[in-house]
Amino acid sequence: MSYHDYHEDGVSRRRVLECMTWAGTGVLWTVTGGVPRSLGLIGSAEAAEAAGMSFLQISDSHIGFDKPANPNAKGTLEEAIEKIRAMPAKPSFMIHTGDITHLSKASEFDDADRIISQAKLDVHYVPGEHDIIDEEVKLYKERYGRGTRGAGYYSFDAGGVHFVGLVNVVDLKGGGLGNLGNEQLEWLENDLKGRSKSTPIVLFAHIPLWTVYPQWGWGTEDGARALDYVKGFGSVTVLNGHIHQVMQKIEGNVTFHTARSTAFPQPAPGTAPSPGPMKVEDSRLRSLLGVASISFKQGDQRLAIIDTPLQG
């Protein structure tokens, strides 16, 4: 799916389906020499056994949300954490790609911390736009921003992979498009300089860095500049949340992946008048919520992304 592969009246449904995985246990992606290849569906237990270093992605917990789309967002986050605790192989750590809370209240952050801590994993966070709406815009930074730069961006290394957490929700642009800003982009360029091009890179942020559906603000205005900085690396994975559904795209050496929410689904691009919480039958809700596990095996450049719904 190209960056501009849209009809005038919305994204091509055929193209959406080519990029999208809604259910099942997940899609396994391997990356060898920077070239991703889909191996089809695989169970999370098999993937855990096959992997070397593995980590998890959860996103969009929206603690405090209680509308009809899911009156118990705390409960479904608890289910997600229980699923993580039951994994046959313990991941190295977890990434949360934002919207931990719904209204940036201290009590919501407290509830999220209490639930997520039960996974007994180190957690690396980036904020969503719902995490920075408190009056003084300080609750997220006080809890998760220590040692970070600017609005909360940072990098770290684990298992031979270089991870970069980016913040694209502070200065939203027209239509709600994400924005990284010059200061952060210059830092990213410097952070990547001098690193071996064989080092696998993982970028993670809340709003997709690629243009999913600009009419709904599902993209980052200056994301292309960030992606320019990783073009020379053989294996790049970009993880995002925000759109509450699994979408995948391959662009050269870069595999893009957006995660399900643990709170509520949103409509597929262009299939509703606007984005937002989507009410589905209660029996379907948990099939549209879930977590993702990502595995990397040192030496053979193996990267696998497995999306696991809470049910189904």
ZAMI-585748 format. One record per atom (N, C-alpha, C): x, y, z; residue in one letter. Coordinates in steps of 0.02 Angstrom, whole numbers, padded with zeros to 5 digits, always signed. Example, Ala and Ser with C-alpha at 12.3 -4.5 7.8 and 13.67 -1.06 7.14 Angstrom:
2
+00660-00284+00390a
+00615-00225+00390a
+00660-00165+00390a
+00642-00112+00354s
+00684-00053+00357s
+00645+00002+00394s
END
This chain:
312
+00043-00060+00000m
+00000+00000+00000m
+00044+00062+00000m
+00040+00104-00050s
+00082+00163-00054s
+00055+00216-00008s
+00095+00269+00002y
+00075+00322+00047y
+00013+00359+00021y
+00001+00357-00044h
-00054+00397-00072h
-00103+00353-00111h
-00111+00291-00092d
-00154+00245-00129d
-00226+00250-00103d
-00259+00306-00121y
-00327+00319-00098y
-00371+00337-00157y
-00436+00319-00152h
-00485+00346-00197h
-00505+00415-00172h
-00540+00454-00213e
-00562+00520-00191e
-00609+00515-00132e
-00649+00461-00130d
-00699+00455-00077d
-00674+00411-00020d
-00608+00399-00016g
-00581+00361+00040g
-00533+00308+00017g
-00504+00274+00064v
-00454+00223+00048v
-00488+00164+00013v
-00452+00135-00035s
-00477+00076-00069s
-00486+00019-00020s
-00546-00011-00017r
-00558-00064+00030r
-00514-00124+00015r
-00501-00138-00048r
-00458-00194-00065r
-00388-00183-00036r
-00364-00120-00042r
-00297-00105-00015r
-00297-00109+00061r
-00351-00088+00092v
-00355-00094+00165v
-00348-00166+00185v
-00384-00210+00151l
-00383-00281+00170l
-00314-00311+00156l
-00279-00286+00106e
-00212-00311+00093e
-00164-00294+00150e
-00177-00237+00183c
-00132-00214+00235c
-00153-00237+00305c
-00211-00266+00312m
-00242-00272+00377m
-00249-00344+00399m
-00240-00356+00463t
-00254-00420+00493t
-00300-00407+00552t
-00361-00434+00550w
-00410-00418+00602w
-00411-00469+00657w
-00401-00533+00643a
-00412-00584+00694a
-00361-00640+00684a
-00371-00696+00718g
-00324-00751+00715g
-00269-00741+00765g
-00225-00790+00769t
-00173-00786+00819t
-00116-00740+00798t
-00111-00723+00735g
-00061-00674+00716g
-00024-00692+00653g
+00015-00644+00630v
+00057-00654+00570v
+00129-00653+00592v
+00167-00703+00571l
+00238-00707+00585l
+00276-00675+00528l
+00317-00625+00545w
+00359-00593+00496w
+00432-00611+00511w
+00468-00634+00461t
+00540-00643+00470t
+00575-00590+00428t
+00632-00568+00453v
+00671-00518+00418v
+00742-00545+00410v
+00762-00558+00348t
+00829-00582+00335t
+00862-00535+00285t
+00918-00507+00306g
+00952-00459+00262g
+00910-00399+00247g
+00865-00381+00294g
+00824-00322+00285g
+00762-00332+00243g
+00749-00394+00220v
+00691-00407+00178v
+00639-00446+00218v
+00582-00415+00236p
+00531-00450+00274p
+00493-00500+00230p
+00471-00555+00261r
+00433-00606+00225r
+00380-00634+00272r
+00318-00637+00249s
+00264-00663+00290s
+00263-00738+00286s
+00259-00771+00344l
+00254-00843+00347l
+00184-00867+00365l
+00136-00819+00370g
+00068-00839+00385g
+00055-00840+00460g
+00001-00873+00480l
-00020-00873+00549l
+00021-00922+00590l
+00032-00903+00653i
+00070-00946+00697i
+00046-00935+00768i
+00046-00985+00808g
+00025-00979+00878g
+00078-00944+00919g
+00058-00905+00968s
+00106-00867+01008s
+00153-00912+01047s
+00130-00970+01069a
+00174-01016+01107a
+00230-01041+01062a
+00214-01059+01000e
+00266-01082+00953e
+00317-01027+00941e
+00292-00965+00933a
+00336-00909+00919a
+00382-00897+00977a
+00355-00901+01038a
+00396-00889+01097a
+00453-00940+01102a
+00437-01002+01086e
+00488-01054+01090e
+00542-01045+01037e
+00522-01019+00979a
+00569-01012+00924a
+00614-00951+00931a
+00594-00904+00974a
+00627-00839+00974a
+00688-00838+01019a
+00730-00787+01008g
+00783-00771+01055g
+00756-00719+01102g
+00778-00656+01093m
+00751-00601+01132m
+00680-00584+01108m
+00633-00576+01154s
+00566-00557+01135s
+00541-00503+01181s
+00496-00462+01155f
+00464-00410+01195f
+00392-00402+01172f
+00353-00367+01213l
+00282-00359+01199l
+00265-00287+01184l
+00212-00278+01145q
+00183-00212+01135q
+00110-00214+01158q
+00092-00167+01202i
+00021-00155+01215i
+00008-00082+01201i
-00055-00064+01192s
-00069+00005+01171s
-00140+00024+01189s
-00151+00089+01195d
-00217+00118+01199d
-00261+00084+01252d
-00237+00085+01314s
-00275+00055+01369s
-00334+00099+01390s
-00328+00164+01381h
-00383+00211+01394h
-00416+00199+01462h
-00375+00191+01514i
-00403+00182+01580i
-00443+00244+01599i
-00505+00233+01619g
-00552+00288+01633g
-00608+00290+01582g
-00599+00258+01525f
-00653+00254+01475f
-00708+00207+01500f
-00771+00229+01495d
-00826+00187+01519d
-00889+00193+01476d
-00879+00209+01412k
-00936+00218+01367k
-00958+00150+01338k
-01014+00148+01301p
-01041+00084+01278p
-00993+00040+01238p
-00944+00070+01203a
-00897+00030+01164a
-00858-00018+01209a
-00850+00000+01272n
-00821-00045+01323n
-00828-00012+01392n
-00880-00029+01429p
-00890+00003+01494p
-00838-00017+01547p
-00794-00065+01531n
-00746-00090+01580n
-00677-00096+01549n
-00647-00038+01533a
-00580-00038+01503a
-00528-00065+01552a
-00538-00055+01616k
-00493-00084+01665k
-00494-00160+01661k
-00554-00187+01654g
-00561-00260+01652g
-00526-00291+01593g
-00532-00260+01534t
-00500-00289+01475t
-00424-00280+01477t
-00399-00226+01509l
-00327-00221+01519l
-00303-00277+01566l
-00341-00290+01618e
-00323-00344+01663e
-00321-00411+01626e
-00368-00422+01580e
-00368-00484+01540e
-00305-00488+01497e
-00286-00431+01468a
-00225-00430+01427a
-00164-00447+01469a
-00160-00419+01528i
-00102-00433+01572i
-00102-00506+01594i
-00160-00534+01606e
-00164-00605+01624e
-00139-00648+01566e
-00156-00628+01505k
-00133-00665+01446k
-00057-00663+01442k
-00029-00605+01459i
+00044-00598+01459i
+00075-00641+01513i
+00046-00641+01572r
+00073-00681+01627r
+00072-00756+01611r
+00026-00776+01568a
+00019-00847+01551a
+00064-00869+01493a
+00102-00822+01464m
+00145-00841+01408m
+00196-00894+01429m
+00209-00943+01385p
+00256-00997+01404p
+00328-00973+01412p
+00347-00919+01379a
+00414-00892+01387a
+00408-00818+01406a
+00442-00798+01459k
+00436-00730+01484k
+00472-00682+01437k
+00437-00630+01412p
+00471-00581+01369p
+00522-00541+01409p
+00567-00508+01372s
+00618-00469+01405s
+00590-00405+01436s
+00542-00375+01404f
+00512-00313+01428f
+00449-00299+01388f
+00417-00243+01402m
+00355-00224+01368m
+00359-00151+01346m
+00329-00136+01289i
+00323-00068+01264i
+00248-00050+01265i
+00233+00009+01290h
+00164+00035+01287h
+00165+00096+01241h
+00127+00092+01186t
+00130+00145+01136t
+00074+00197+01145t
+00059+00213+01207g
+00020+00273+01221g
-00054+00266+01231g
-00084+00321+01255d
-00153+00323+01280d
-00162+00271+01335d
-00117+00276+01384i
-00122+00236+01444i
-00188+00251+01479i
-00204+00316+01482t
-00264+00341+01514t
-00311+00372+01463t
-00371+00388+01486h
-00419+00421+01441h
-00421+00496+01453h
-00412+00518+01516l
-00419+00589+01531l
-00360+00616+01572l
-00304+00580+01573s
-00244+00603+01608s
-00255+00619+01682s
-00298+00582+01714k
-00310+00592+01785k
-00261+00550+01826k
-00242+00576+01884a
-00196+00540+01927a
-00223+00471+01945a
-00288+00467+01959s
-00318+00403+01977s
-00315+00353+01919s
-00320+00378+01857e
-00315+00334+01799e
-00244+00307+01790e
-00195+00351+01799f
-00125+00328+01797f
-00112+00277+01853f
-00141+00290+01912d
-00132+00243+01968d
-00161+00174+01950d
-00221+00173+01922d
-00253+00109+01904d
-00212+00073+01850d
-00189+00111+01801a
-00149+00081+01748a
-00085+00051+01776a
-00050+00088+01819d
+00012+00062+01849d
-00001-00001+01889d
-00055-00001+01927r
-00071-00060+01969r
-00082-00122+01926r
-00118-00113+01871i
-00134-00170+01828i
-00073-00193+01788i
-00039-00146+01756i
+00017-00163+01712i
+00075-00192+01752i
+00084-00169+01814s
+00139-00196+01855s
+00131-00270+01870s
+00070-00296+01864q
+00059-00366+01877q
+00091-00411+01825q
+00111-00383+01768a
+00147-00422+01718a
+00218-00437+01741a
+00242-00399+01790k
+00310-00407+01817k
+00363-00402+01762k
+00355-00351+01720l
+00402-00337+01667l
+00422-00264+01669l
+00484-00249+01647d
+00501-00179+01636d
+00458-00153+01578d
+00435-00091+01584v
+00391-00063+01533v
+00421+00003+01508v
+00425+00011+01443h
+00448+00072+01411h
+00387+00106+01379h
+00376+00169+01398y
+00316+00205+01376y
+00332+00261+01328y
+00283+00277+01285v
+00279+00341+01251v
+00208+00366+01261v
+00197+00432+01262p
+00130+00458+01276p
+00085+00458+01215p
+00020+00450+01228g
-00031+00464+01178g
-00061+00532+01194g
-00102+00559+01148e
-00130+00625+01160e
-00175+00627+01222e
-00204+00569+01240h
-00247+00567+01299h
-00207+00568+01364h
-00141+00559+01360d
-00099+00558+01420d
-00071+00626+01440d
-00084+00677+01400i
-00052+00742+01412i
-00104+00798+01413i
-00164+00784+01438i
-00216+00835+01439i
-00230+00861+01509i
-00191+00839+01558d
-00200+00868+01625d
-00178+00942+01622d
-00203+00981+01669e
-00196+01054+01665e
-00124+01076+01660e
-00079+01046+01698e
-00009+01067+01697e
+00034+01021+01654e
+00004+00973+01620v
+00038+00927+01576v
+00101+00899+01610v
+00092+00870+01668k
+00150+00846+01705k
+00144+00775+01730k
+00083+00748+01734l
+00074+00682+01765l
+00110+00627+01727l
+00105+00628+01660y
+00140+00577+01621y
+00216+00585+01630y
+00241+00645+01623k
+00313+00657+01626k
+00341+00638+01695k
+00304+00653+01748e
+00328+00636+01815e
+00334+00561+01825e
+00289+00523+01794r
+00288+00450+01804r
+00335+00414+01757r
+00336+00435+01694y
+00369+00395+01642y
+00424+00433+01605y
+00433+00497+01620g
+00479+00537+01580g
+00548+00548+01610g
+00564+00516+01666r
+00629+00527+01695r
+00684+00499+01650r
+00735+00540+01638g
+00790+00518+01596g
+00777+00527+01521g
+00718+00553+01504t
+00702+00564+01433t
+00719+00636+01414t
+00712+00650+01351r
+00726+00718+01326r
+00661+00750+01302r
+00661+00816+01299g
+00604+00852+01272g
+00539+00830+01304g
+00491+00811+01262a
+00425+00790+01285a
+00423+00717+01306a
+00481+00683+01304g
+00483+00614+01327g
+00514+00564+01279g
+00555+00587+01232y
+00585+00540+01184y
+00652+00516+01211y
+00673+00457+01189y
+00733+00424+01217y
+00750+00364+01174y
+00807+00332+01189s
+00826+00270+01154s
+00860+00224+01203s
+00863+00160+01186f
+00898+00111+01227f
+00914+00051+01183f
+00960+00009+01208d
+00980-00051+01171d
+00962-00113+01212d
+00940-00165+01177a
+00922-00228+01210a
+00928-00284+01160a
+00963-00337+01179g
+00968-00397+01138g
+00995-00385+01069g
+01038-00336+01060g
+01066-00322+00994g
+01023-00277+00951g
+00968-00252+00978v
+00922-00208+00942v
+00924-00139+00972v
+00921-00087+00930h
+00918-00018+00954h
+00846+00006+00951h
+00820+00027+01008f
+00751+00049+01015f
+00749+00125+01023f
+00702+00157+00989v
+00694+00230+00994v
+00620+00245+01007v
+00607+00275+01065g
+00539+00297+01082g
+00530+00369+01062g
+00482+00383+01018l
+00470+00450+00992l
+00403+00477+01017l
+00398+00544+01020v
+00336+00577+01043v
+00309+00619+00986v
+00250+00602+00962n
+00220+00639+00906n
+00150+00664+00921n
+00135+00676+00986v
+00067+00695+01006v
+00063+00764+01039v
+00119+00798+01046v
+00119+00861+01083v
+00093+00919+01042v
+00115+00923+00980d
+00097+00980+00937d
+00061+00952+00875d
-00001+00929+00886l
-00038+00899+00831l
-00052+00951+00776l
-00051+00928+00714k
-00062+00972+00657k
-00133+00965+00632k
-00147+00997+00575g
-00214+00999+00547g
-00245+00930+00542g
-00307+00924+00566g
-00343+00860+00563g
-00319+00810+00614g
-00274+00831+00659g
-00250+00785+00711g
-00189+00746+00692g
-00156+00764+00637l
-00095+00729+00617l
-00040+00738+00670l
-00002+00685+00681g
+00053+00689+00728g
+00108+00733+00703g
+00153+00752+00749n
+00209+00795+00732n
+00266+00781+00779n
+00326+00773+00751l
+00386+00760+00790l
+00424+00824+00807l
+00430+00869+00760g
+00464+00932+00772g
+00538+00929+00758g
+00568+00985+00742n
+00638+00988+00722n
+00685+00965+00777n
+00673+00985+00838e
+00719+00968+00892e
+00724+00892+00901e
+00667+00859+00901q
+00667+00786+00909q
+00698+00752+00848q
+00683+00777+00789l
+00710+00746+00729l
+00786+00753+00725l
+00811+00810+00746e
+00884+00819+00747e
+00915+00772+00798e
+00882+00764+00855w
+00907+00716+00904w
+00908+00645+00875w
+00854+00626+00840l
+00851+00559+00811l
+00907+00549+00761l
+00920+00598+00718e
+00974+00592+00669e
+01040+00580+00705e
+01053+00618+00758n
+01115+00609+00795n
+01118+00543+00832n
+01060+00521+00858d
+01057+00458+00894d
+01076+00399+00849d
+01058+00403+00786l
+01071+00347+00740l
+01139+00351+00707l
+01171+00409+00709k
+01236+00417+00676k
+01288+00371+00708k
+01329+00342+00666g
+01384+00300+00690g
+01364+00229+00708g
+01300+00214+00705r
+01279+00145+00721r
+01287+00101+00659r
+01305+00040+00671s
+01314-00007+00616s
+01248-00016+00579s
+01251-00016+00512k
+01191-00023+00472k
+01160-00093+00478k
+01197-00138+00508s
+01169-00205+00519s
+01130-00209+00585s
+01130-00155+00625t
+01093-00155+00688t
+01019-00151+00674t
+00979-00198+00698p
+00906-00191+00691p
+00881-00131+00730p
+00837-00092+00700i
+00810-00031+00730i
+00735-00040+00742i
+00712-00021+00800v
+00640-00019+00815v
+00622+00052+00835v
+00580+00084+00796l
+00551+00149+00814l
+00481+00137+00842l
+00464+00170+00897f
+00395+00164+00921f
+00369+00232+00944f
+00307+00245+00926a
+00274+00308+00943a
+00199+00294+00944a
+00160+00343+00967h
+00088+00331+00973h
+00053+00333+00905h
+00054+00391+00872i
+00022+00398+00807i
+00066+00366+00754i
+00036+00330+00706p
+00078+00300+00653p
+00124+00350+00620p
+00187+00328+00609l
+00235+00370+00574l
+00223+00369+00499l
+00187+00320+00475w
+00168+00317+00404w
+00097+00343+00396w
+00080+00364+00336t
+00015+00394+00323t
-00036+00340+00311t
-00075+00325+00362v
-00127+00274+00357v
-00190+00304+00326v
-00214+00360+00354y
-00275+00391+00329y
-00276+00463+00353y
-00247+00509+00314p
-00238+00578+00338p
-00304+00614+00352p
-00358+00593+00319q
-00423+00625+00331q
-00444+00619+00404q
-00419+00567+00438w
-00436+00557+00509w
-00377+00574+00555w
-00324+00604+00528g
-00266+00619+00568g
-00224+00558+00583g
-00231+00505+00545w
-00195+00443+00556w
-00130+00444+00517w
-00083+00482+00542g
-00017+00488+00511g
+00022+00542+00547g
+00085+00551+00529t
+00128+00601+00560t
+00155+00646+00506t
+00141+00711+00514e
+00156+00759+00461e
+00229+00757+00439e
+00275+00753+00487d
+00347+00751+00470d
+00377+00682+00481d
+00335+00630+00479g
+00359+00562+00489g
+00407+00540+00435g
+00398+00565+00373a
+00443+00545+00318a
+00515+00563+00333a
+00525+00619+00368r
+00593+00640+00384r
+00625+00590+00432r
+00587+00567+00481a
+00613+00517+00528a
+00631+00453+00490a
+00588+00433+00443l
+00600+00372+00406l
+00660+00378+00360l
+00675+00438+00337d
+00736+00448+00297d
+00798+00428+00335d
+00798+00439+00400y
+00857+00426+00441y
+00870+00351+00450y
+00821+00309+00438v
+00831+00237+00448v
+00836+00200+00382v
+00837+00235+00326k
+00838+00202+00261k
+00899+00158+00251k
+00954+00176+00278g
+01015+00138+00267g
+01022+00076+00310g
+00978+00067+00359f
+00982+00009+00402f
+00947-00051+00370f
+00975-00110+00381g
+00949-00170+00348g
+00883-00195+00375g
+00869-00182+00439s
+00808-00208+00470s
+00778-00154+00515s
+00720-00129+00495v
+00687-00076+00533v
+00614-00096+00544v
+00592-00088+00607t
+00522-00102+00624t
+00494-00040+00658t
+00435-00019+00637v
+00402+00040+00664v
+00337+00018+00697v
+00331+00029+00762l
+00274+00008+00801l
+00234+00068+00825l
+00169+00066+00814n
+00125+00121+00834n
+00060+00094+00863n
+00022+00139+00892g
-00045+00124+00916g
-00095+00171+00884g
-00138+00202+00925h
-00182+00257+00906h
-00243+00237+00865h
-00235+00191+00817i
-00292+00176+00773i
-00330+00114+00795i
-00307+00080+00847h
-00344+00026+00881h
-00359-00033+00836h
-00316-00048+00790q
-00325-00105+00745q
-00257-00123+00715q
-00251-00185+00693v
-00189-00208+00664v
-00186-00188+00590v
-00136-00150+00572m
-00121-00137+00502m
-00046-00144+00493m
-00027-00174+00437q
+00043-00186+00422q
+00059-00163+00352q
+00119-00138+00343k
+00142-00115+00277k
+00217-00125+00274k
+00241-00142+00215i
+00313-00149+00203i
+00334-00096+00152i
+00383-00056+00169e
+00408-00004+00125e
+00484-00010+00123e
+00511-00043+00072g
+00582-00053+00068g
+00606-00097+00126g
+00650-00070+00167n
+00679-00108+00223n
+00639-00100+00287n
+00582-00066+00284v
+00544-00048+00344v
+00479-00087+00347v
+00467-00119+00404t
+00402-00151+00417t
+00364-00108+00467t
+00305-00086+00447f
+00262-00045+00490f
+00208-00089+00521f
+00193-00076+00585h
+00143-00117+00619h
+00107-00074+00671h
+00040-00072+00667t
+00001-00040+00719t
-00036-00092+00760t
-00045-00078+00824a
-00071-00128+00871a
-00144-00117+00886a
-00177-00171+00908r
-00243-00166+00936r
-00241-00128+01002r
-00297-00101+01021s
-00307-00072+01087s
-00325-00128+01136s
-00316-00114+01201t
-00343-00159+01251t
-00411-00133+01276t
-00436-00077+01247a
-00496-00045+01273a
-00556-00052+01226a
-00549-00027+01163f
-00606-00029+01117f
-00579-00025+01045f
-00616-00051+00997p
-00595-00046+00927p
-00616+00020+00896p
-00585+00037+00840q
-00606+00093+00799q
-00622+00066+00729q
-00660+00103+00690p
-00678+00079+00623p
-00618+00078+00576p
-00621+00036+00526a
-00570+00036+00473a
-00572+00102+00436a
-00515+00124+00409p
-00513+00189+00376p
-00567+00197+00323p
-00603+00252+00328g
-00652+00269+00277g
-00718+00232+00281g
-00727+00188+00331t
-00788+00148+00335t
-00840+00179+00382t
-00825+00237+00410a
-00871+00272+00455a
-00862+00347+00443a
-00910+00387+00466p
-00903+00459+00456p
-00841+00489+00490p
-00819+00458+00545s
-00762+00484+00582s
-00733+00429+00625s
-00671+00437+00649p
-00643+00388+00695p
-00674+00396+00764p
-00662+00347+00806g
-00687+00350+00874g
-00706+00281+00899g
-00724+00275+00963p
-00744+00211+00991p
-00800+00179+00950p
-00790+00115+00932m
-00839+00079+00890m
-00873+00026+00932m
-00938+00031+00938k
-00977-00018+00975k
-00988-00079+00931k
-00971-00137+00956v
-00984-00200+00922v
-01022-00245+00970v
-01045-00301+00945e
-01078-00349+00989e
-01030-00371+01044e
-01058-00379+01104d
-01016-00399+01160d
-00975-00461+01145d
-01005-00507+01108s
-00970-00570+01093s
-00910-00560+01047s
-00908-00504+01011r
-00853-00490+00965r
-00799-00446+00994r
-00814-00410+01048l
-00768-00359+01072l
-00698-00385+01083l
-00691-00440+01119r
-00624-00464+01137r
-00585-00491+01078r
-00618-00506+01024s
-00582-00528+00964s
-00550-00468+00929s
-00570-00407+00947l
-00543-00347+00916l
-00496-00309+00963l
-00483-00338+01021l
-00435-00310+01069l
-00378-00359+01076l
-00319-00336+01097g
-00265-00384+01106g
-00197-00353+01117g
-00146-00395+01111v
-00077-00375+01122v
-00035-00402+01064v
+00026-00377+01059a
+00073-00402+01008a
+00138-00423+01041a
+00167-00478+01018s
+00233-00498+01042s
+00281-00497+00982s
+00341-00472+00995i
+00391-00464+00943i
+00454-00500+00965i
+00481-00541+00920s
+00539-00582+00937s
+00596-00568+00889s
+00658-00571+00915f
+00717-00560+00875f
+00769-00612+00895f
+00797-00647+00847k
+00847-00697+00859k
+00914-00672+00834k
+00961-00664+00881q
+01027-00637+00863q
+01062-00682+00813q
+01091-00651+00762g
+01131-00689+00715g
+01097-00700+00648g
+01032-00715+00648d
+00999-00726+00584d
+00949-00672+00566d
+00950-00616+00604q
+00907-00559+00589q
+00833-00577+00587q
+00813-00624+00629r
+00744-00646+00629r
+00701-00601+00672r
+00648-00576+00643l
+00601-00533+00679l
+00531-00561+00667l
+00494-00572+00720a
+00426-00599+00713a
+00378-00556+00753a
+00322-00538+00722i
+00269-00500+00755i
+00207-00544+00758i
+00183-00558+00818i
+00125-00601+00827i
+00071-00563+00863i
+00015-00550+00831d
-00041-00516+00861d
-00088-00567+00891d
-00104-00558+00954t
-00147-00606+00989t
-00208-00571+01018t
-00267-00585+00994p
-00327-00554+01023p
-00342-00583+01091p
-00380-00545+01131l
-00399-00570+01197l
-00442-00633+01191l
-00476-00639+01135q
-00520-00698+01125q
-00524-00713+01051q
-00524-00777+01034g
-00532-00797+00965g
-00469-00821+00933g
END
